[in-house]
């Protein structure tokens, strides 16, 4: 059954249309009424609508207090519930075939940025979003920095969504206390490698239908 959701942002006048299993004819009719738009997807925002500003030099910062960052963007409505600020890591060991954002696969395409600076940027825009999403690249390739980032975000009370190409089960088999602490602070985990053959009608917030929306993933830990 086709499902179409219209999200109106009164302050910007922008309309985001989320569609699942929608016939192409219906999509064309919507375009006639609303005008030509920009196709967006999880981890790929409107190119004109992301912001990032950090100092180039990082000195005397512990490796656990910084991450390789590709970008930060705001006002996303496809990367988790509500309107999100999104922190996108650089570097991915999984490198899914057909990935929409292969430019995030290499850490060199990002910058080494202090977590303190990231928090400042997120807090500065806190009145504009309903939560924070972390995606990649692959966030769990930088577990130590990810843990510090997650802790700082949760101290400030942000709702947290994390995307990972690993499954929850594979993360738990690492037997890593750091991974477990990250999961314990995660409100929504969206797991699984992207599969382009399953991209059509993937469903809300997902790139492909094999990916799962797992709320409070720490509760799924095996006893």
Secondary structure, DSSP 4 states (H G I P E B T S, - for coil): --EEEEEEETTTTEEEEEEES--HHHHHHHHHHH------BTTB--GGG------S---S--GGGEEEEEEEEEEESSSSSSSEEEEEE---SS--TT-TTGGGS-GGGSEEEEHHHHHHHHHHTGGG-SEEEEESS-GGGSHHHHHHHHHHHHHTT--EEEE-SS-HHHHHTT--HHHHHHHHT-SEEEES---GGG-TT--TT-SSTT-EEEETGGGG---
